[in-house]
Amino acid sequence: MTLFRQSNLALEKDDTNRFLPWLIAFMVLLAALSVAGLLMLHQISSAFEHGIQDTMTIQIPAGENSRADETHVRKALAALKKVDGILASKRIAAAEISDLLKPWLGETAGSDGLPLPQIIDVEVDRSSDLTAEKLADLLAPILPGTSVDDHSVWLTSLVDTLRSTELIASSIVLLITLATIGTVIFTTRTGMGIHRRTIEVLHFVGAQDEFIARQFALRAFIVGLQGGIVGILLAAPILYLLDFVLKNLEDGLLPKASLDVSIWVSVGTIIPIIALIAMATARSTVLKTLKKMV
Amino acid sequence: MAEVVRFENVGLRYGLGPEVLQDISFGLEAGSFHFLIGPSGAGKSSLLRLMYLAHRQTRGLISLFGRDVSTLPREQFPKIRRRIGVVFQDFRLLPHLSAFDNVALPLRVAGVRESEIRRHVEELLVWVALENHMDVRPPTMSGGQQQRVAIARAVIARPKILYADEPTGNVDDRIADRLMHLFEELNRLGTTVVIATHNEAIVHDFGRPVLRIDGGRLEIFPADDPNSADLAEVEETFE
C-alpha cells in the first residue's frame, strides 16, 4: 500500500502512459509468436535428431536372385542379434521399397530388370559406442558390399537449417526486447519532461532520487503487466490456430510438434518478464536523468 | 550564534551569459529574520535558488549548516533540503494532490509513519485555518488558501531555515499581516527566516535586517541601521 501511496506524480494520467500499454502489447504479441515458434522449432529439430539418430539403415546389394537375397537378409539379421548396442532390427519389405522408389523409378522398380538392394532398419542404443563404420566392418566378412548409413549427411544439414531458424527466432525475440527497452526509455524521458516541475518540488522537499525513480518504476511495471496481458490475449488465438494446423499436418511430413503446456507456460512468462524489464529500464532511466539535475 | 548560511564571494551565471550574482558574501545566524529586497531581475530569485540548493554557484563558497555545499555530492542534498522549507512565489503545489497530501509530502518523502503524518498535517492545517479544506485540490482553492497550503508544506517538517518568495504577493493586507505574524512565530520557535518581498510596508513595519540586492550585488542593512530605518535608499529599488 505504501508504494501506491507514494505515487505523487500522477503518471497514470499522462498521454504517454495511455499509449505505452498498447505498444507493449504489440511487442508482447510479436514476442509470444516468436517464442512459441522458437520452442516448436526446437521440438521439431530435437525430434529429428532423436528419431533418426537412434536408427541406422543397412543396405545389402541385390543378389543373383530372390533366394539369394533371402539368404543374405537372414544372415544379416542373425549377425545383428549378436552385436552389442542393437536394440532391434527390422527388414523393410521389398514391396515397401518398391513403393518408396516408384515416384523416381516407375513400375519397373523391384522387377527382374531392375533388382533392388535389401534394406534393414536397425534401432541403436544411443548410449553404446556402436557407429555405422563399426557395424559395416562387422558385416563386411559375412556380406561383402553391405553398406551402413547413419543418415548423418542429410540429417546434419537439416538440423543445421532448423537451428539457424531457431537462431533467427531468438534474434527476433532479442530485437523485440531491445525495442521495448527503447520505447520505455523514450516514454520515461518524456514523462520526466512532463513532470519536471513536480520532480523539482519533490527534490526541494528532500526526496531522494530513488523515491522518484520508484514511482516511475512502479508505473512502468503496471503498464508492462497491462500490455503483457493484452499481448498474450491477442497472441492466444493465433497460437491456437498454429497448433491446429500443425496437429493436422500429414503424418510423416514433419515430426509431431504441438503447443504443449511447457510452451504455453513459456509464453505466459513473457508477461512478468516484460513488466520487470519495463520496471528496471524506467528506474535506471530516471536515476541517470536525475543525476544531471541539481 | 552559529551561522546556518554562509556565502563567500559567490558568483552565478547561467550558461555563457553575464554574471547575475557577483561577489555575494554574507552570513545568516541561526534564528535570525531577514527581508530580501530588490527590483525585479536584480537576482533575488537566483540568490534564493542558491540558498535552497536549486542551483550550484559558478564560483565562490556556500556553506549550509556548517557544511560546504560547493563540493558536496548531490546524494547528500536531500538531507540538507529536509532542513530547509521554501514557500515559492507560484506556490508549486501539486495540482493532483489534495491540500492534505500536499502538506504531507515532505513527511512522506522522509519516510515518516502515516499515523504521525495524519496527526501533524491535521494540526498544521488547523493552524493555517484550512481544516475544512483538507481534501480540496489546489486548483479549486483561492490564491490565499493555496498560499497557506504552501506555507504549511514548507513548515511541516520543522525546517531550520524558511525561505519565502513574495509570500504576501497574492493576498490582501489583512492576510499578509497574519502571514507575517505566522513567520515571526516560527522565527520565535528558532527557525531562521528569509522573506523576499516587494512589499515596502511590511519591511517598514517589521523592522528586521534587510538584504538588498541590485544589479547582482548584495548589501546588508542591520535592523538598527538608520539607513534601514528610513529605507529611503531601499525604496528606490522597489518598482
Interface residues (C-beta under 8 A of the other chain):
Chain A: R5 Q6 N8 A10 K13 R197 T198 E200 V201 L202 H203 F204 V205 G206 A207 Q208 D209 F211 K291 V294
Chain B: Y52 L53 A54 H55 R56 R74 E75 F77 P78 K79 R81 R82 V86 R92 L94 H96 L97 D101 L105 P106 R108 V109 A110 E114 R153 A157
